[in-house]
Amino acid sequence: MNTEEKVRQARAEYQREYYKKNKRRLREYQNKWRKDNPELVKKYNTNYWLKQSEVEHESKQ
């Protein structure tokens, strides 16, 4: 395992632990943002599902 992989793994572990410790606060912030920005949520959801349909279509070919 090279240094770059070790750094990547350490960062991923840190992020998992941070999320576990701050899960409630992060979820509250996410929900508040979604409530305050419904037009962006709709736009992002639309873009996500359009991209998913493109990926699914490409994988069937």
Buried (B, 14 or more C-beta within 10 A) or exposed (E): EEEEEEEEEEEEEEEEEEEEEEEEEEEEEEEEEEEEEEEEEEEEEEEEEEEEEEEEEEEEE
